[in-house]
Amino acid sequence: MNRMLISLLIIFAIFLPLFVPVGKVLAADTVKLTVKNKSGSVFVIRLSGPESYTNTVKKGTSKFDVVPGIYRYSYTACGTTQTTGTINATKNAVLVVAKCPPGLPPLVTFTLKNKTGEYLQLILTGRQTYNFNLAPGDHKLTVYADKYKYVASGCGGRSAKGRMNIKSGFKWWEWTCK
């Protein structure tokens, strides 16, 4: 009987990692962080605490699973300087992002076509700075209308610099290694 129990425990211990990946948190071990985004813009929020997270916050309400704890957060919305703070997410928590002040340029959504066959890093610097790391394929990006300086890196380590006026009506931007 004891041998059978020990054998079952050994088999269970061997196969358990196949079903619960090491380093992954089970949903039961998380709480909901709700971001009520009234800014009208899409932005990235970074959280650091018991775990680190980088999430895209859409217009309206976004919900994320996080390990319970106290987190430092940072984000840039409304084309302004970075906002930082602390949120207690030991249980379900809500972070409210205020409406942007009037006078900001409109948001522009366009398709970036990465035809390089590898990852492409694109940094846009204007009213706000965006840093994209894009796999091959088509990507929908949303930025503020502005005249940007860009630096793109890919194609076996090559880089390109220039300026791009991204404004209303801008639909797509294509990158290749030719």
C-alpha positions in Angstrom: 0.0 0.0 0.0 2.8 2.4 1.0 4.7 1.6 -2.2 1.6 2.4 -4.3 1.0 5.7 -2.5 4.7 6.7 -2.9 4.5 5.7 -6.6 1.4 7.8 -7.2 3.0 10.8 -5.4 6.1 10.5 -7.6 4.0 10.3 -10.7 2.0 13.3 -9.5 5.2 15.3 -8.8 6.6 14.5 -12.2 3.5 15.4 -14.2 2.3 18.4 -12.2 4.6 20.9 -14.0 3.0 19.9 -17.3 -0.3 21.3 -16.0 0.9 24.2 -13.8 3.9 25.9 -15.4 6.6 26.9 -13.0 6.6 30.6 -12.2 3.0 31.1 -13.3 0.5 32.4 -10.9 -2.9 30.7 -10.7 -6.0 32.9 -11.3 -7.1 32.1 -7.7 -3.9 33.8 -6.5 -4.7 37.1 -8.2 -6.9 40.1 -7.7 -8.5 42.4 -10.3 -6.9 45.8 -10.9 -9.5 47.9 -12.8 -8.3 51.1 -14.6 -11.1 53.5 -15.4 -9.5 55.5 -18.2 -11.4 58.8 -18.7 -8.5 60.4 -20.5 -9.7 59.4 -24.0 -6.3 58.1 -24.9 -4.7 54.7 -25.0 -1.5 54.3 -23.0 0.8 51.8 -21.3 0.8 51.4 -17.5 3.8 49.9 -15.7 3.3 48.3 -12.3 6.1 47.2 -10.0 5.5 45.4 -6.7 5.3 41.7 -5.8 5.3 41.2 -9.6 6.0 43.5 -12.5 3.5 44.1 -15.2 3.3 46.2 -18.4 -0.2 46.5 -19.8 -2.0 48.6 -22.5 -4.9 50.6 -21.1 -7.7 51.2 -23.6 -10.3 54.0 -23.5 -12.9 53.2 -20.9 -12.4 50.4 -18.5 -9.5 47.8 -18.6 -9.1 45.0 -16.1 -6.0 43.1 -15.2 -5.2 40.2 -13.0 -2.3 41.0 -10.6 -0.7 39.2 -7.6 -2.1 40.9 -4.4 0.2 43.6 -3.0 1.1 47.3 -3.1 2.3 48.5 -6.5 4.1 51.6 -7.8 2.6 52.6 -11.1 3.6 54.9 -13.9 1.9 55.9 -17.2 1.8 58.8 -19.6 -1.6 59.8 -20.8 -2.8 63.0 -22.5 0.5 63.7 -24.0 1.8 65.1 -20.7 4.5 64.2 -18.3 4.7 60.8 -16.7 2.2 60.2 -13.8 3.4 58.0 -10.9 1.9 56.8 -7.7 1.1 53.8 -5.5 -2.0 51.6 -5.4 -3.0 49.1 -2.8 -4.1 46.0 -4.7 -4.1 43.6 -1.7 -7.7 43.0 -2.8 -9.6 44.2 -5.9 -8.6 47.8 -6.6 -9.6 50.6 -9.0 -7.4 53.3 -10.5 -9.1 56.3 -12.1 -7.3 58.3 -14.8 -8.8 61.8 -15.3 -10.1 63.3 -18.5 -7.5 65.0 -20.6 -7.6 68.8 -20.7 -8.9 70.4 -23.9 -6.6 71.4 -26.7 -4.7 68.1 -27.2 -4.2 66.9 -30.8 -6.4 64.0 -31.9 -5.4 60.4 -31.7 -4.4 58.7 -34.9 -4.7 54.9 -35.4 -2.7 53.5 -38.3 -1.3 50.2 -39.4 2.5 49.6 -39.3 3.4 46.8 -41.7 6.6 45.2 -40.5 7.8 43.2 -43.5 11.4 42.9 -42.3 11.1 39.2 -41.3 12.3 40.0 -37.8 11.5 42.3 -34.8 11.5 46.0 -35.5 12.1 48.5 -32.7 10.5 51.9 -33.5 10.9 54.9 -31.3 8.8 58.0 -32.0 9.6 61.2 -30.3 7.3 64.2 -30.3 4.8 65.6 -27.8 4.9 62.1 -26.3 7.5 59.4 -26.8 6.5 55.9 -28.0 8.7 52.8 -28.0 7.4 49.9 -30.0 8.9 46.5 -30.3 7.1 44.9 -33.2 7.1 41.3 -34.5 6.8 40.7 -38.2 3.3 41.4 -39.5 0.7 44.2 -39.3 0.2 46.2 -36.1 -2.5 48.7 -35.3 -0.8 51.6 -33.4 -2.5 54.6 -31.8 -0.5 57.9 -31.2 -1.2 61.5 -30.9 -1.2 63.5 -34.2 2.2 65.2 -34.3 5.5 65.7 -36.2 7.7 62.9 -34.9 11.4 62.1 -35.0 11.8 58.4 -35.4 14.6 55.8 -34.9 14.0 52.3 -36.2 16.3 49.4 -35.6 16.1 45.9 -37.2 17.2 44.2 -40.4 20.3 42.6 -38.8 21.2 45.6 -36.6 20.7 48.4 -39.1 18.9 51.5 -38.1 17.2 54.4 -39.8 16.4 57.9 -38.6 14.1 60.5 -39.9 10.9 62.6 -39.4 7.3 61.6 -40.0 4.2 63.8 -39.8 1.5 61.5 -38.4 -1.8 63.3 -38.7 -5.5 62.6 -39.3 -5.8 60.5 -42.5 -2.5 58.8 -42.0 -3.3 55.1 -42.6 -0.2 52.9 -42.9 3.5 52.8 -42.7 5.6 50.0 -44.2 9.0 48.8 -43.2 11.2 46.4 -45.2 14.9 45.5 -45.2 15.5 46.4 -48.9 
